[in-house]
Structures are given as C-alpha cells and as structure tokens.
Amino acid sequence: MDERFKEIIVEGLKLDNLEKITDEATFDSLGADSLDTVEISMLLEDEYKMVFPDDYKPANLGRALERNPAGF
C-alpha cells in the first residue's frame, strides 16, 4: 500500500493519522459510511486510472487496489 493511497483514505475520512490505515483495515472499521466509500472509490479511480464496479467493496484496504477487481 503506497503513501498516496493512505493519504486519500485519511483525507476522505478526515482521520487524524495514517496509523489506522493498514492492509487489514476495512472501510467499515474506519467509520466510513456508504457515501464515504463511494467518494473514496472515485478518488482512487482518478488517482490510479482504474474503474471499480458500482457494487465493488473490497474485503480490506490491502485488496482495494487490485488492478482488476471485477475482471476489467
């Protein structure tokens, strides 16, 4: 997981530090609601030039940047 990915999550969820951003963390465990998750997904899509399907929800943050989450 790179630093920019962590920064996007911290900014999107207005967290106070990067320590909570681990491979095992989930959007739910970080307090994200469905709107937060959509907004963060859009930021990640823009930053990493990828597309997530509308119903994509990774098991944890470590899996969030898999290049082909739905076989794209």
Secondary structure, 3 states (H helix, E strand, C coil): CCHHHHHHHHHHHCCCCCCCCCCCCCCCCCCCCHHHHHHHHHHHHHHHCCCCCCCCCCCCHHHCCCCCCCCC
